[in-house]
């Protein structure tokens, strides 16, 4: 058997250990395990996943977890320790669960999924030097986070530790210092970190004795956890009466899809849809999706969505069923408000069972994109109803995204910008608002509605850079950077950014659509159809549908395929579609329709002329310009005024 490939790479390594775990289990084994499982579900999982963590493997009483940055590792450690300091305050000191945590960065050996080497051992030794409830880090960690995180590390000097040849310079965050830190954004609002092919991720090794061992079966090691999970449970002051914890925004449980036939193959198909959909929904920015290991506990038994919502602490429950008739399969889905039991949205998808794997991908991709839009819209309505006069930054950003997800218009973009700006006045670092505002500005420029295109693009680039500095694989940030590059006529780099967005979120239909549009501007119109058709297949009722219809129309227009161009542009209400319609109608001799298209163009873009179209500056590519000139001549034939 061939040996597993090993690679050396830079890694951030965090180790954590439960203080006095043996004592806790001796005193009350079942109770300790139950409490530790609650810590894992309410705090450990959200903190790790909220800062980009992914479990690599379990190690008896611990685990290895991938992590993209040392900043994220430190923030995770601080978040866990601060929350644990407030937990179990009603219990005697010797019954409280407390952790020691150590963090180091260095060169490790990646052997398959494992991480080996002296630098992993350094992190473990640092953990042993930490006090209960505290954190110890190496000098390199302290240096990397010095100007990025406002934590008062204490210099403990060089320490000689077991099995490490050289002394380790130690910096500490004692428990007392952690409890006095000002509050920071929790994991639920943190930006998701993702990994792209060819990029070198940093790693986080977590050894949480008891917490992870008590629930090893619940960890799904073969996939990343949710992109941005729920915040830790609300911590009540000592002596406060028990109160229900509010469900996180965009929180959802996907219940196992019901197989309405007796065929075992259909059962595998239904389970596959459920499993893939949980993974895909976890990529939605700001979402908290219940893990499949928990969701599948509801398989085969009647479930009241309201009860599921209470048990799992989510706002929405997705239910579905599968029925096969001959070679056709029908999938029905319902999104339910867990608080009221009311249906928020429903859909039905049908396909060819003989192409089951392709069909499964199409179903999950389409549902994931649609649910992204529907959940954002539902949360926007909830915010407007529950807090109409006192929205916070996330509320405003959610409302802005709901507006941005509406059909494209100059007025719609202005409303979205106003809401994003208001969110950033409250929280200048809120990633949802930073990316949203950048997308609004770049869309305005690309749609030719911006009076200050250079300034808008420069600002959009600065906003996106803030997000990518913290989350290098943020799908929507890469998408917006692609839009910025498209506006600057850098088409190959733009396509690369859209591909990076897809690598982080395979269901991001707009990225496929814009690859098609960029290919037209790069003089490769014949290659544009496949990505545009993928966008349509993934999201056939998307708010950007008119843009994708136009993209296919425009590719046909550039290839002098006028009848096909007319068919596709007739389905679009994007203003540029009237340009292509007028030209295509004129070239096919249908002058009444050509003049009608010109009239609509000048209605939505008053005073528009051939000269303005000729100098829009979409691209400098010579192939594009030669094809574009034919559209210019078509507009003249259609009767559009020259100046």
CORBELJO-V527922 format. One record per residue. N is the residue number from 1. RES is the residue in one small letter. PSI is psi in radians with two decimals (none if undefined). Layout:
[[N/RES/PSI] [N/RES/PSI]]
//
This chain:
[[1/x/2.34] [2/x/2.49] [3/x/2.59] [4/x/2.48] [5/x/2.37] [6/x/2.48] [7/x/2.55] [8/x/2.47] [9/x/2.80] [10/x/2.38] [11/x/2.45] [12/x/2.23] [13/x/2.15] [14/x/2.29] [15/x/2.49] [16/x/2.62] [17/x/2.49] [18/x/2.22] [19/x/2.19] [20/x/0.66] [21/x/-0.70] [22/x/-0.71] [23/x/-0.73] [24/x/-0.76] [25/x/-0.54] [26/x/-0.70] [27/x/-0.69] [28/x/1.45] [29/x/-0.89] [30/x/-0.73] [31/x/-0.71] [32/x/-0.77] [33/x/-0.73] [34/x/-0.76] [35/x/-0.68] [36/x/-0.64] [37/x/-0.66] [38/x/-0.69] [39/x/-0.77] [40/x/-0.82] [41/x/-0.75] [42/x/-0.42] [43/x/-0.97] [44/x/-0.93] [45/x/-0.88] [46/x/-0.69] [47/x/-0.81] [48/x/-0.89] [49/x/-0.61] [50/x/-0.44] [51/x/0.33] [52/x/0.22] [53/x/2.67] [54/x/2.19] [55/x/2.24] [56/x/-0.83] [57/x/2.77] [58/x/2.62] [59/x/1.00] [60/x/-1.48] [61/x/0.38] [62/x/-2.88] [63/x/2.79] [64/x/2.36] [65/x/2.21] [66/x/2.53] [67/x/2.37] [68/x/-0.19] [69/x/2.64] [70/x/-0.55] [71/x/-0.80] [72/x/-0.67] [73/x/-0.79] [74/x/-0.75] [75/x/-0.66] [76/x/-0.82] [77/x/-0.79] [78/x/-0.75] [79/x/-0.76] [80/x/-0.85] [81/x/-0.65] [82/x/-0.73] [83/x/-0.71] [84/x/-0.52] [85/x/-0.45] [86/x/-0.02] [87/x/2.58] [88/x/0.48] [89/x/-0.28] [90/x/-0.02] [91/x/2.74] [92/x/2.70] [93/x/-0.72] [94/x/-0.05] [95/x/-0.05] [96/x/2.52] [97/x/2.16] [98/x/2.64] [99/x/2.67] [100/x/2.48] [101/x/2.39] [102/x/2.53] [103/x/2.37] [104/x/2.72] [105/x/2.30] [106/x/-2.96] [107/x/2.09] [108/x/2.85] [109/x/2.13] [110/x/1.92] [111/x/1.69] [112/x/-2.06] [113/x/-0.09] [114/x/2.84] [115/x/2.20] [116/x/2.92] [117/x/2.92] [118/x/-0.60] [119/x/-0.45] [120/x/-0.71] [121/x/-0.60] [122/x/-0.76] [123/x/-0.70] [124/x/-0.69] [125/x/-0.65] [126/x/-0.71] [127/x/-0.71] [128/x/-0.41] [129/x/-0.24] [130/x/2.57] [131/x/2.79] [132/x/2.23] [133/x/0.03] [134/x/3.10] [135/x/2.38] [136/x/2.40] [137/x/2.80] [138/x/2.96] [139/x/-0.64] [140/x/-0.61] [141/x/-0.83] [142/x/-0.71] [143/x/-0.69] [144/x/-0.48] [145/x/0.02] [146/x/-0.84] [147/x/0.13] [148/x/-0.48] [149/x/2.34] [150/x/0.88] [151/x/2.34] [152/x/1.30] [153/x/2.45] [154/x/2.31] [155/x/1.98] [156/x/0.07] [157/x/-2.99] [158/x/2.41] [159/x/2.45] [160/x/2.16] [161/x/2.76] [162/x/2.37] [163/x/0.08] [164/x/2.13] [165/x/-0.60] [166/x/2.66] [167/x/2.66] [168/x/2.18] [169/x/2.15] [170/x/2.36] [171/x/2.47] [172/x/2.54] [173/x/1.72] [174/x/2.80] [175/x/-0.71] [176/x/-0.69] [177/x/-0.64] [178/x/-0.67] [179/x/-0.30] [180/x/0.03] [181/x/2.57] [182/x/2.67] [183/x/2.53] [184/x/2.94] [185/x/2.21] [186/x/3.05] [187/x/-0.55] [188/x/-0.51] [189/x/0.01] [190/x/2.75] [191/x/2.40] [192/x/2.46] [193/x/2.37] [194/x/2.91] [195/x/2.46] [196/x/2.62] [197/x/2.35] [198/x/-0.25] [199/x/2.67] [200/x/1.79] [201/x/2.64] [202/x/2.85] [203/x/2.64] [204/x/2.10] [205/x/2.11] [206/x/2.19] [207/x/1.65] [208/x/1.53] [209/x/2.30] [210/x/-0.95] [211/x/-0.90] [212/x/-0.63] [213/x/-0.60] [214/x/-0.35] [215/x/0.69] [216/x/-0.65] [217/x/-0.37] [218/x/-0.26] [219/x/2.31] [220/x/1.72] [221/x/-0.28] [222/x/0.00] [223/x/2.79] [224/x/2.65] [225/x/-3.13] [226/x/2.52] [227/x/-0.86] [228/x/1.74] [229/x/-3.04] [230/x/2.72] [231/x/2.73] [232/x/2.72] [233/x/2.56] [234/x/2.29] [235/x/2.13] [236/x/2.57] [237/x/2.71] [238/x/2.37] [239/x/-0.12] [240/x/2.55] [241/x/2.63] [242/x/2.32] [243/x/2.59] [244/x/2.45] [245/x/2.21] [246/x/2.41] [247/x/2.47] [248/x/2.71] [249/x/2.61] [250/x/0.60] [251/x/2.38] [252/x/2.50] [253/x/2.21] [254/x/1.87] [255/x/2.62] [256/x/2.28] [257/x/2.41] [258/x/2.33] [259/x/1.90] [260/x/0.08] [261/x/2.96] [262/x/0.04] [263/x/2.14] [264/x/-0.54] [265/x/-0.65] [266/x/-0.59] [267/x/-0.78] [268/x/-0.69] [269/x/-0.80] [270/x/-0.76] [271/x/-0.66] [272/x/-0.73] [273/x/-0.81] [274/x/-0.86] [275/x/-0.81] [276/x/-0.66] [277/x/-0.68] [278/x/-0.78] [279/x/-0.79] [280/x/-0.66] [281/x/-0.51] [282/x/-0.28] [283/x/-0.18] [284/x/2.24] [285/x/2.17] [286/x/0.06] [287/x/2.72] [288/x/1.97] [289/x/2.21] [290/x/2.34] [291/x/2.65] [292/x/-0.57] [293/x/-0.61] [294/x/-0.76] [295/x/-0.69] [296/x/-0.15] [297/x/-0.32] [298/x/0.04] [299/x/2.31] [300/x/0.12] [301/x/2.53] [302/x/2.44] [303/x/2.17] [304/x/2.08] [305/x/-0.60] [306/x/-0.71] [307/x/-0.71] [308/x/-0.76] [309/x/-0.72] [310/x/-0.73] [311/x/-0.67] [312/x/-0.13] [313/x/0.78] [314/x/2.77] [315/x/-0.44] [316/x/2.60] [317/x/2.29] [318/x/2.18] [319/x/2.71] [320/x/2.86] [321/x/2.76] [322/x/2.31] [323/x/2.31] [324/x/2.38] [325/x/1.81] [326/x/-2.19] [327/x/0.01] [328/x/2.50] [329/x/2.44] [330/x/2.26] [331/x/2.16] [332/x/2.38] [333/x/2.62] [334/x/2.30] [335/x/2.16] [336/x/2.37] [337/x/2.02] [338/x/-0.37] [339/x/-0.70] [340/x/-0.35] [341/x/0.05] [342/x/2.62] [343/x/2.21] [344/x/-0.65] [345/x/2.63] [346/x/2.71] [347/x/2.80] [348/x/2.31] [349/x/2.32] [350/x/2.63] [351/x/-3.14] [352/x/2.00] [353/x/-0.49] [354/x/-0.25] [355/x/0.97] [356/x/-0.69] [357/x/-0.76] [358/x/-0.68] [359/x/-0.71] [360/x/-0.78] [361/x/-0.72] [362/x/-0.72] [363/x/-0.86] [364/x/-0.69] [365/x/-0.78] [366/x/-0.75] [367/x/-0.71] [368/x/-0.80] [369/x/-0.76] [370/x/-0.72] [371/x/-0.58] [372/x/-0.85] [373/x/-0.77] [374/x/-0.72] [375/x/-0.73] [376/x/-0.75] [377/x/-0.73] [378/x/-0.73] [379/x/-0.61] [380/x/-0.77] [381/x/-0.67] [382/x/-0.79] [383/x/-0.79] [384/x/-0.60] [385/x/-0.72] [386/x/-0.62] [387/x/1.07] [388/x/-0.46] [389/x/-0.03] [390/x/0.98] [391/x/2.54] [392/x/-3.07] [393/x/-0.73] [394/x/-0.69] [395/x/-0.84] [396/x/-0.71] [397/x/-0.68] [398/x/-0.75] [399/x/-0.68] [400/x/-0.75] [401/x/-0.62] [402/x/-0.71] [403/x/-0.75] [404/x/-0.46] [405/x/0.06] [406/x/2.89] [407/x/2.50] [408/x/2.29] [409/x/2.79] [410/x/-0.68] [411/x/-0.72] [412/x/-0.73] [413/x/-0.64] [414/x/-0.71] [415/x/-0.76] [416/x/-0.76] [417/x/-0.75] [418/x/-0.72] [419/x/-0.74] [420/x/-0.73] [421/x/-0.72] [422/x/-0.69] [423/x/-0.73] [424/x/-0.43] [425/x/-0.55] [426/x/-0.78] [427/x/1.62] [428/x/-0.31] [429/x/0.17] [430/x/1.99] [431/x/-0.70] [432/x/-0.69] [433/x/-0.65] [434/x/-0.86] [435/x/-0.73] [436/x/-0.77] [437/x/-0.71] [438/x/-0.72] [439/x/-0.69] [440/x/-0.82] [441/x/-0.78] [442/x/-0.59] [443/x/-0.69] [444/x/-0.72] [445/x/-0.82] [446/x/-0.44] [447/x/0.02] [448/x/0.60] [449/x/0.10] [450/x/2.23] [451/x/-0.27] [452/x/1.22] [453/x/-0.73] [454/x/-0.79] [455/x/-0.71] [456/x/-0.73] [457/x/-0.70] [458/x/-0.74] [459/x/-0.74] [460/x/-0.74] [461/x/-0.72] [462/x/-0.68] [463/x/-0.79] [464/x/-0.68] [465/x/-0.63] [466/x/-0.76] [467/x/-0.80] [468/x/-0.42] [469/x/-0.57] [470/x/-0.56] [471/x/1.48] [472/x/-0.31] [473/x/0.49] [474/x/2.02] [475/x/-0.86] [476/x/-0.54] [477/x/-0.73] [478/x/-0.67] [479/x/-0.82] [480/x/-0.67] [481/x/-0.63] [482/x/-0.74] [483/x/-0.71] [484/x/-0.79] [485/x/-0.62] [486/x/-0.75] [487/x/-0.51] [488/x/0.07] [489/x/0.48] [490/x/1.40] [491/x/-0.71] [492/x/-0.83] [493/x/-0.60] [494/x/-0.80] [495/x/-0.70] [496/x/-0.66] [497/x/-0.72] [498/x/-0.66] [499/x/-0.63] [500/x/-0.69] [501/x/-0.74] [502/x/-0.61] [503/x/-0.54] [504/x/-0.46] [505/x/1.67] [506/x/-0.25] [507/x/0.18] [508/x/1.44] [509/x/-0.72] [510/x/-0.52] [511/x/-0.70] [512/x/-0.78] [513/x/-0.74] [514/x/-0.43] [515/x/-0.77] [516/x/-0.78] [517/x/-0.68] [518/x/-0.62] [519/x/-0.66] [520/x/-0.82] [521/x/-0.38] [522/x/0.14] [523/x/0.37] [524/x/0.88] [525/x/-0.59] [526/x/-0.33] [527/x/-0.08] [528/x/-0.39] [529/x/-0.74] [530/x/-0.90] [531/x/-0.62] [532/x/-0.69] [533/x/-0.57] [534/x/-0.75] [535/x/-0.78] [536/x/-0.68] [537/x/-0.67] [538/x/-0.61] [539/x/1.31] [540/x/-0.12] [541/x/0.60] [542/x/2.60] [543/x/-0.36] [544/x/0.20] [545/x/-0.77] [546/x/-0.61] [547/x/-0.69] [548/x/-0.65] [549/x/-0.78] [550/x/-0.68] [551/x/-0.76] [552/x/-0.74] [553/x/-0.79] [554/x/-0.65] [555/x/-0.74] [556/x/-0.72] [557/x/-0.76] [558/x/-0.43] [559/x/0.21] [560/x/0.58] [561/x/1.34] [562/x/-0.70] [563/x/-0.75] [564/x/-0.66] [565/x/-0.76] [566/x/-0.76] [567/x/-0.76] [568/x/-0.71] [569/x/-0.42] [570/x/-0.32] [571/x/-0.10] [572/x/2.55] [573/x/0.27] [574/x/2.41] [575/x/-0.61] [576/x/-0.37] [577/x/-0.55] [578/x/-0.50] [579/x/-0.91] [580/x/-0.65] [581/x/-0.82] [582/x/-0.78] [583/x/-0.81] [584/x/-0.73] [585/x/-0.72] [586/x/-0.75] [587/x/-0.43] [588/x/0.10] [589/x/0.20] [590/x/1.37] [591/x/-0.56] [592/x/-0.80] [593/x/-0.63] [594/x/-0.79] [595/x/-0.62] [596/x/-0.68] [597/x/-0.67] [598/x/-0.73] [599/x/-0.74] [600/x/-0.69] [601/x/-0.79] [602/x/-0.31] [603/x/-0.79] [604/x/-0.42] [605/x/1.37] [606/x/2.39] [607/x/0.22] [608/x/2.50] [609/x/2.92] [610/x/-0.72] [611/x/-0.71] [612/x/-0.75] [613/x/-0.70] [614/x/-0.46] [615/x/0.42] [616/x/-0.50] [617/x/0.65] [618/x/-0.60] [619/x/2.66] [620/x/0.08] [621/x/2.26] [622/x/-0.61] [623/x/-0.81] [624/x/-0.82] [625/x/-0.64] [626/x/-0.75] [627/x/-0.64] [628/x/-0.62] [629/x/-0.55] [630/x/-0.62] [631/x/-0.69] [632/x/-0.83] [633/x/-0.63] [634/x/-0.68] [635/x/-0.67] [636/x/-0.77] [637/x/-0.62] [638/x/-0.20] [639/x/0.23] [640/x/2.29] [641/x/2.50] [642/x/-0.77] [643/x/none]]
//
